[in-house]
Amino acid sequence: MSHQVPMPTRETIEELAKVREPGCVSIYLPALEPGGDVGELRLRIRAAWTDAAAQLIADGLDDGTVAAVGARIDALVGSRDIWQEATGGMAIFVRPSSAVTFHLNDRPTPLTAAADRFVITPLLAAATSYVPAFLLALSDNAVRLLDLTAADAPRPIEVPGMPDDLKSAVALDLTGDRNTLAHLKISEDHKTRVAEFARRVDGAVRPIVEDHARPLVLAAAEPVASIFRATSKCTRLEGATIVGNPEDRPVRELQEAAQRVLRARHVADVVETLEEARERGRVVTSLDDVAASAAAGAVDTLVVDPDKRMPGSFDESTGDVHVDRSGSSHGRDIVDDVVRQALRTGTTIEVLRDVGMPGGGAVAAILRYVPAAVGERR
């Protein structure tokens, strides 16, 4: 039976990682550009299945198994439900007994693989790239607090005691005199009023943000942005601002901008953590050392580039890797298998695309301790 899961979680990925069954097909596709024809996406899936079927046949799978997987693909292509809300892309996992689809926020690199297991690393990137947060869209004329907890459904929050706008917050006496209004907008008195407005907004949203322990991203134009930052006591306020007047920007656009702010900060934090661990001699960057450390359960944090693959096999008991340069690895990938092992051992997994990856490789690891096999190579 086929079913759809809108967004992946670590728990669902761990379930997929356990699957061992001949005829596992993984397909990652970026979403169409705005206004694109859904028929084009269906054609891409069918083309991916053609490639996967050829791999399954080359691997010696019987006709019945190949036909069963093909029937699952046909059912997905004919379904209307799976095309909704796929803003960044899709991940499709099909085997003879089931089919599952996921919607992705980020556009994945196109990938098709057929093996006795699913390719999970790009899906893990989707699950970890979205940061639950709040977004405060602030201007003289409007205030919105948005809950960005769910990637597919930004939600406005009713905030008790929050003013609707600057005028209602500080009871401006706008007499209709254009000269008076213009003066208010450029004078220090206007900035004083904005500061009072900012304090009231901060006082209303701060308890919600602090109680949920999530970051707060600010979207505002100057001078409102600087004044709010100067007056806010919110400890969760992000350092970067979404610049410009947010009044007419769609919720989705603000959500995407907020996630760029949050991801940039997270990447910087991961790179800093790697550098600190490197100074303590607890970072390994070669694939052999990372694999051996993962097999020994010695990896505290695994950092992986989801777009880099290394065909071959990984022995999860010894940590030995065999790089396949002949093309006979049957869809297996060493990086993906190391990630699978890390999931089994409760390792924290961070995703970096090129930026900040030590050694420029596909993986790096912060170790709990240095395994003997790794220590011998140092």
URLIN-V260240 format. One record per residue. SS is DSSP state (H for helix, E for strand, - for the rest). NEAR is the number of other ideal C-beta (glycine too) atoms within 12 Angstrom. Layout:
SS_NEAR, SS_NEAR
//
This chain:
-_10, E_25, E_19, E_28, E_30, -_29, -_34, -_41, -_20, H_25, H_15, H_28, H_35, H_26, H_20, H_39, H_34, -_17, -_28, -_16, -_24, -_26, -_43, E_42, E_47, E_45, E_44, E_42, E_38, E_27, -_29, -_22, -_13, -_8, -_8, -_17, -_13, H_21, H_13, H_18, H_30, H_26, H_17, H_29, H_39, H_24, H_20, H_32, H_35, H_21, H_24, H_38, H_31, H_19, H_31, H_37, H_20, H_18, -_26, -_16, -_30, -_15, H_15, H_14, H_27, H_30, H_19, H_27, H_39, H_31, H_24, H_35, H_39, H_20, H_25, H_36, H_31, H_18, -_23, -_12, H_17, H_32, H_28, -_17, -_24, -_34, -_30, -_34, E_36, E_46, E_52, E_50, E_45, E_42, E_34, -_26, -_19, E_27, E_38, E_34, E_40, E_41, E_37, E_38, -_39, -_36, -_27, -_35, -_25, -_24, E_36, E_36, E_36, E_41, E_36, -_28, -_33, -_47, -_42, -_46, H_46, H_47, H_46, H_43, H_41, H_38, H_36, H_38, H_34, -_33, -_30, -_29, E_38, E_40, E_46, E_45, E_41, E_49, -_33, -_36, -_25, -_29, E_38, E_35, E_40, E_40, E_29, -_40, -_23, -_19, -_35, -_26, -_19, -_33, E_19, E_21, -_26, -_16, -_25, -_12, -_20, -_29, -_31, -_22, -_25, H_32, H_23, H_21, H_28, H_26, -_14, -_26, -_13, -_22, -_11, -_9, -_11, H_11, H_13, H_17, H_18, H_12, H_16, H_25, H_22, H_14, -_16, H_14, H_17, H_26, H_25, H_19, H_30, H_39, H_26, H_25, H_37, H_40, H_26, H_29, H_44, H_37, H_25, H_27, H_41, H_29, H_22, H_27, H_35, H_20, H_13, H_21, -_15, -_28, E_31, E_46, E_44, E_46, E_42, E_40, -_26, -_19, -_27, H_39, H_32, H_20, H_31, H_39, H_25, H_17, H_27, -_33, -_20, -_32, -_15, -_29, E_34, E_35, E_18, E_25, E_31, E_33, E_20, -_21, -_20, -_34, -_20, -_16, -_26, -_16, H_24, H_22, H_21, H_35, H_39, H_28, H_32, H_41, H_32, H_28, H_30, H_34, H_31, H_24, H_22, H_28, H_27, H_20, H_22, H_32, H_25, H_17, H_26, H_33, H_19, H_16, H_27, H_22, H_12, -_16, -_15, -_29, E_35, E_42, -_30, -_26, H_34, H_32, H_34, H_45, H_45, H_36, H_41, H_49, H_33, -_29, -_23, -_31, E_42, E_29, E_33, E_47, E_50, E_47, -_35, -_39, -_26, -_31, -_32, -_32, E_27, E_29, E_28, E_35, -_21, -_26, -_13, -_18, -_34, -_21, E_34, E_23, E_23, -_20, -_10, -_10, -_14, -_18, -_29, -_25, -_35, -_35, E_38, H_38, H_42, H_45, H_42, H_50, H_50, H_38, H_38, H_41, H_33, H_22, -_26, -_17, -_33, E_23, E_41, E_38, E_40, -_36, -_26, -_20, -_20, -_26, -_29, H_30, H_23, H_15, -_27, -_37, E_49, E_42, E_51, E_38, E_33, -_24, -_19, -_26, -_28, H_15, H_24, H_30, H_17, H_11, H_17, -_17
//
